[in-house]
Amino acid sequence: MTREPATTGNVATAGEPPGSPARYDLAAWRRRIPLLQSFIPMNNCSQSPQLDVTRAAAEAYLDSWNEAGMDWDAWMIETYRAKEVFARLINASPDEIAVACSVSEATASLAGAFDLSGPLRKVVVSEAEFPSVGHVWLAHEKLGLEVDWVPVREGLVHLDDYETAIDEHTLLVSACHGYYQNGFVQDVAAIARLAHERGAMIYVDAYQSMGVEPIDVKAMDVDFLASGNLKYLLGVPGIAFLYVRRELLDRLHPAVTGWFGRENPFAFTIKDLTWAPTAARFDTGTPPVINAYISRAGMEVIEQVGVPAINEWTRVLSARLVEGGQARGFSLHGTSDPSRKTPSTAFFCPGVSHEVEVLMRRRGVIAAARGPVIRLAPHFYSTLEECDFALDALLAVFEQDLPAGLGLSVGKGHEGGHA
């Protein structure tokens, strides 16, 4: 691969040079990702690329559907197997895992499950949450929830602000593990300790961290955690999983429900709301079966490579992006410390982030715009050379592709920047 940004989507790729600290065969994994023959995917915080095994998983479902016509026993087993892999990744039991179609649905199911007849009605929500999560809590204010906010300051969320917001009326703290705009990783264990000391529970959206950051819900003392699969878990849209601490299940009765939330879904008792004794009570209607096939295959890749090894290598990549971006004069959003962030690195380009995403694709790099920033998010298969190539492409967009004068003022200016 040359260092000059491409002008089309045809990008030659290369394995990492000798001496790479990645603790796995990086080149072998790269050969299993067809997209690398044409693009450099730096959008893993938004959508991961297809692997041979994820495509094979989708084809396995299609073959089953075509050959058997209907095989619900096998399809339900496959859905449960996906729950099992998700559970292993967070050190939980599969009986503590529910399946949903999105984190929005999982959050709504949880929001409608609480008893609000007592004094605990307040939900403390960080401003770093993905908008869907905040919207769900706000929508439930009509049912009695009271939403309070913990601010984002200079691209970060500070523990002191949780301490101020959580009080004796707090029912739940909603704290994402990774901030979607810049990858900042919150100290979930510390937030959980603070919440529990004051009699509150904690809900964690791990969509931006699962697959690249170690997660142990028992060690972190988390009550609820959700994630979808299309980002670092190497899956597709349309499926998500919700962890519910076993000890809390009996007192939770979700208003968002369906026949798979029953103790015996196949009893078909329309007037009987008998809750499943496990987290399956948070299941709703017919599960997204083909998505379950694909998600299991993707998560098994994460298991095989190993989250610790992935975390180690992506921190190296993250440091390269931060240092390279600053050297090129870009304005960084959030922390520059790779140990405090996911692989996602965000640079300010307010008002033109979507245009920058489109222009970078023309240069062979898939990036992900969010609000005022463009995000570059490598994964376990990415190389240092690709990080350099992506940064050079971004610089070329700023200097050559945007209207005269705008690119440099956006990319290198300090409006809202926190380098």
C-alpha positions in Angstrom: 0.0 0.0 0.0 1.3 3.5 -0.8 0.9 6.4 1.6 -0.7 8.5 -1.0 -4.5 8.5 -0.6 -6.4 6.6 -3.3 -8.8 8.4 -5.6 -11.0 5.3 -6.0 -12.2 2.5 -3.9 -9.5 0.1 -5.2 -7.0 0.0 -2.4 -4.2 -2.5 -2.2 -3.8 -3.9 1.3 -0.8 -5.3 3.2 -0.2 -7.2 6.4 1.4 -5.5 9.3 5.2 -5.1 9.1 7.5 -7.6 11.0 7.6 -6.9 14.7 3.8 -6.1 15.0 2.8 -6.6 18.7 -0.5 -8.2 17.7 -0.7 -11.5 19.5 -2.4 -13.3 16.7 -1.9 -14.0 13.0 -3.1 -10.6 11.7 -2.4 -11.4 8.1 -4.4 -14.7 8.2 -7.5 -12.9 9.6 -7.2 -10.2 7.0 -7.5 -12.8 4.2 -10.9 -13.6 5.6 -12.3 -10.1 5.1 -13.1 -9.5 1.4 -13.8 -5.8 1.8 -10.1 -5.2 2.5 -9.5 -5.8 -1.2 -11.3 -2.5 -2.1 -11.5 -0.3 1.0 -9.9 0.5 4.3 -12.7 0.1 6.9 -12.2 2.7 9.6 -15.9 2.6 10.6 -16.0 -0.2 13.1 -17.7 2.0 15.6 -20.6 2.1 13.2 -20.5 -1.2 11.1 -17.9 -3.9 10.9 -17.0 -5.6 7.7 -18.2 -9.1 6.6 -16.0 -12.1 7.4 -16.1 -15.5 5.6 -17.7 -17.0 8.7 -20.4 -14.4 9.1 -21.4 -14.8 5.5 -21.4 -18.6 5.9 -23.7 -18.2 8.9 -26.2 -16.2 6.9 -26.1 -18.9 4.2 -26.6 -21.6 6.8 -29.9 -20.0 7.8 -30.9 -19.5 4.1 -30.1 -23.2 3.4 -32.1 -24.3 6.4 -35.1 -22.2 5.3 -34.8 -23.5 1.7 -34.3 -27.1 2.5 -36.6 -27.6 5.5 -39.1 -24.9 4.8 -39.6 -24.4 8.5 -37.3 -25.6 11.3 -38.2 -23.6 14.4 -36.6 -26.0 16.8 -33.2 -25.5 15.1 -33.7 -21.8 14.8 -34.6 -21.4 18.5 -31.5 -23.4 19.4 -29.4 -21.1 17.2 -30.9 -18.0 18.9 -30.1 -19.5 22.3 -26.5 -20.3 21.2 -26.1 -16.6 20.3 -27.2 -15.8 23.9 -24.6 -18.2 25.2 -21.7 -16.6 23.3 -22.8 -13.1 24.4 -23.0 -14.3 28.0 -19.5 -15.7 27.8 -18.1 -12.4 26.5 -19.4 -10.5 29.6 -19.0 -13.3 32.2 -22.8 -13.9 32.7 -25.1 -16.9 32.4 -27.2 -17.3 29.2 -30.3 -17.4 31.5 -29.4 -13.7 32.3 -29.6 -12.8 28.6 -32.5 -11.6 26.6 -32.6 -11.0 22.8 -34.0 -7.9 21.2 -33.9 -6.3 17.7 -32.0 -3.2 18.9 -30.6 -1.5 22.0 -33.5 1.0 21.7 -35.9 -1.9 22.1 -33.9 -3.5 24.9 -33.8 -0.1 26.8 -37.5 0.4 26.3 -38.3 -3.1 27.6 -36.2 -2.3 30.7 -37.7 1.2 31.2 -41.2 -0.3 31.3 -40.3 -3.0 33.8 -39.9 -1.0 37.0 -42.4 -0.5 39.7 -42.8 3.3 40.1 -45.3 3.2 42.9 -42.6 4.1 45.5 -40.3 7.1 45.9 -37.6 5.9 43.5 -38.4 7.5 40.1 -35.3 9.4 39.1 -33.1 8.1 36.2 -29.7 9.8 36.0 -28.6 9.7 32.3 -25.2 10.8 30.9 -25.2 13.2 28.0 -22.7 10.7 26.4 -25.5 8.2 25.8 -26.5 7.5 22.2 -29.6 9.6 21.5 -31.9 6.5 21.3 -31.2 5.6 25.0 -31.9 9.2 26.2 -35.0 9.3 24.1 -36.4 6.1 25.7 -35.9 7.5 29.2 -37.5 10.8 28.2 -40.5 9.0 26.6 -41.1 7.2 29.9 -41.5 10.4 31.8 -45.2 10.3 31.0 -45.3 7.1 33.1 -43.7 8.7 36.1 -39.9 8.5 35.5 -37.9 11.7 36.2 -34.8 12.2 34.0 -31.7 14.1 35.2 -28.6 14.6 33.2 -24.9 14.2 33.8 -23.0 16.5 31.4 -20.3 15.9 28.9 -17.5 18.4 29.6 -14.6 18.8 27.1 -15.5 15.4 25.5 -15.5 13.5 28.8 -17.9 12.5 31.6 -16.6 13.1 35.1 -17.3 10.8 38.1 -17.9 13.9 40.3 -20.9 14.8 38.2 -22.5 11.5 38.9 -21.9 12.0 42.6 -23.7 15.3 42.4 -26.7 13.9 40.4 -27.3 10.6 42.2 -29.4 11.0 45.3 -31.9 9.1 47.5 -34.6 9.4 44.8 -32.5 7.8 42.1 -33.9 4.5 40.7 -31.3 4.0 38.0 -28.2 5.3 36.4 -27.9 5.0 32.7 -24.1 5.2 31.8 -22.7 4.1 28.5 -19.4 2.2 28.6 -18.0 4.0 25.5 -19.1 7.5 24.3 -20.3 7.1 20.7 -18.8 10.4 19.5 -15.2 10.0 20.6 -14.8 6.5 22.2 -14.2 7.8 25.8 -14.6 4.9 28.2 -16.3 5.5 31.5 -15.3 3.8 34.7 -18.4 1.7 34.9 -17.3 -0.1 38.1 -16.8 3.2 39.9 -20.2 4.5 38.7 -21.8 1.2 39.8 -20.3 1.5 43.3 -21.6 5.1 43.6 -25.1 4.1 42.4 -25.3 1.1 44.7 -24.1 3.1 47.7 -27.1 5.3 47.2 -29.6 2.5 46.6 -29.8 2.9 42.8 -29.2 0.4 40.0 -27.0 0.8 36.9 -27.7 0.2 33.2 -24.8 0.1 30.7 -25.0 0.5 26.9 -21.9 -1.3 25.8 -22.5 -1.0 22.0 -19.4 1.1 21.5 -17.1 -1.1 23.6 -18.1 -4.8 23.3 -15.5 -6.7 21.4 -12.6 -4.3 22.0 -12.8 -3.6 25.8 -12.8 -6.3 28.5 -16.3 -6.5 30.2 -17.1 -8.5 33.2 -20.5 -7.7 34.5 -19.9 -9.5 37.8 -16.6 -7.7 38.5 -18.0 -4.4 37.5 -21.2 -5.1 39.6 -23.5 -4.1 36.7 -27.2 -4.6 37.0 -28.2 -4.3 33.3 -26.1 -4.2 30.1 -27.1 -4.1 26.5 -25.3 -4.2 23.2 -26.1 -4.7 19.5 -23.8 -6.6 17.2 -23.1 -4.6 14.1 -20.0 -2.7 15.4 -17.0 -4.4 17.0 -18.9 -7.7 17.5 -18.7 -8.2 13.8 -22.4 -8.7 13.2 -25.3 -7.0 11.5 -28.2 -4.7 12.4 -31.4 -6.1 13.7 -30.2 -7.9 16.8 -29.2 -6.9 20.3 -28.8 -8.6 23.7 -29.8 -7.5 27.2 -28.1 -8.7 30.4 -30.3 -8.7 33.5 -28.7 -9.6 36.9 -30.4 -12.8 38.0 -31.2 -11.4 41.5 -33.4 -8.7 40.0 -35.5 -10.7 37.7 -38.5 -11.5 40.0 -39.4 -7.9 40.5 -39.2 -6.8 36.9 -42.2 -7.0 34.6 -41.6 -5.3 31.3 -44.5 -3.6 29.5 -42.8 -4.2 26.2 -43.3 -7.9 25.9 -44.4 -10.7 23.6 -45.1 -14.4 23.4 -41.4 -15.3 23.9 -41.4 -13.5 27.2 -43.7 -16.2 28.7 -42.7 -19.2 30.8 -44.1 -21.4 28.0 -44.4 -19.5 24.7 -45.9 -22.5 22.9 -48.8 -22.8 25.4 -50.5 -20.0 23.4 -52.5 -18.8 26.4 -53.6 -15.3 25.4 -55.0 -14.4 28.8 -52.1 -15.7 30.9 -49.1 -13.4 31.5 -46.9 -15.9 33.1 -43.4 -14.5 33.1 -40.4 -16.6 32.1 -38.2 -17.2 35.2 -35.1 -16.1 33.3 -34.1 -13.0 31.4 -36.2 -14.4 28.6 -39.0 -12.5 30.2 -37.5 -9.5 28.3 -37.7 -11.3 25.0 -40.6 -10.0 22.9 -41.9 -11.5 19.7 -40.4 -13.8 17.2 -36.6 -13.4 17.4 -34.5 -12.2 14.5 -33.3 -15.7 13.6 -30.9 -15.0 10.6 -29.3 -12.2 12.7 -28.8 -14.6 15.5 -26.9 -17.0 13.2 -24.7 -14.1 12.0 -24.2 -12.6 15.4 -23.0 -15.9 16.9 -20.5 -16.3 14.2 -19.1 -12.8 14.7 -18.9 -13.1 18.4 -17.1 -16.4 18.2 -14.4 -14.7 16.2 -14.0 -12.2 19.0 -13.8 -15.1 21.4 -11.2 -16.9 19.2 -8.9 -13.9 18.8 -9.5 -12.9 22.5 -10.7 -9.5 23.8 -7.4 -8.9 25.8 -5.3 -9.4 22.6 -7.8 -7.2 20.6 -7.7 -4.5 23.3 -3.9 -4.5 23.3 -3.5 -4.1 19.5 -6.3 -1.6 19.0 -4.7 0.6 21.7 -1.6 0.7 19.5 -3.7 1.6 16.5 -5.5 4.2 18.6 -2.3 5.8 19.7 -1.2 6.0 16.0 -4.4 7.8 15.0 -4.2 10.3 17.9 -0.5 11.1 17.4 -0.8 11.1 13.6 -3.9 13.3 13.7 -2.3 15.8 16.0 0.9 15.9 13.9 -1.3 16.7 10.9 -3.0 19.5 12.8 -6.4 17.9 13.3 -8.5 19.0 16.3 -9.2 16.0 18.5 -12.5 15.4 20.3 -12.0 13.9 23.7 -9.1 12.2 25.4 -5.8 11.5 23.7 -5.0 8.6 26.1 -5.6 5.3 24.3 -6.1 3.5 27.7 -9.2 5.7 28.3 -10.9 5.2 25.0 -12.1 2.6 22.5 -10.3 2.4 19.1 -12.6 5.2 17.9 -10.7 8.5 17.4 -12.7 11.6 16.5 -11.6 14.8 14.8 -13.7 17.9 14.6 -15.2 19.0 11.3 -18.5 20.7 12.4 -21.0 21.3 9.7 -19.3 19.1 7.1 -18.8 15.7 8.8 -21.1 13.9 6.4 -19.4 15.5 3.4 -16.0 14.4 4.8 -17.3 10.8 5.2 -18.4 10.8 1.5 -15.1 12.3 0.3 -13.0 9.9 2.3 -14.9 6.9 0.8 -13.9 8.2 -2.7 -10.3 8.0 -1.5 -10.7 4.4 -0.4 -11.4 4.9 3.3 -14.7 4.2 5.1 -15.0 6.5 8.0 -18.1 7.3 10.2 -19.5 10.8 10.8 -21.4 11.6 14.0 -22.5 15.2 14.7 -19.5 17.6 14.5 -16.9 14.9 14.1 -15.5 12.3 11.7 -14.5 9.1 13.5 -11.7 6.7 12.5 -12.2 3.4 14.3 -9.9 0.4 13.4 -10.4 -3.1 14.7 -8.3 -6.2 15.4 -7.6 -6.8 11.7 -6.4 -3.2 11.0 -2.8 -2.2 10.5 -0.6 0.8 11.4 -0.2 1.5 7.7 -3.9 1.7 7.2 -4.1 4.2 10.1 -1.5 6.4 8.3 -3.3 6.0 5.0 -6.6 7.0 6.6 -5.0 10.1 8.2 -3.4 11.1 4.9 -6.8 10.7 3.1 -8.5 12.9 5.7 -5.8 15.5 5.3 -6.3 15.4 1.5 -10.0 15.9 2.0 -9.4 18.9 4.2 -6.8 20.4 1.9 -8.0 19.5 -1.6 -11.7 18.3 -1.6 -13.6 20.7 0.6 -14.3 24.3 -0.6 -11.3 26.5 -0.6 -10.4 27.6 2.9 -13.1 25.6 4.6 -11.1 22.3 5.0 -8.2 23.8 6.8 -10.3 25.9 9.1 -12.4 22.9 10.0 -9.7 20.3 10.3 -7.0 22.3 11.9 -8.9 24.9 13.8 -9.7 24.8 17.5 -13.4 25.5 17.5 -14.6 23.2 20.2 -11.4 21.2 19.9 -9.7 19.6 22.8 -6.3 18.4 21.7 
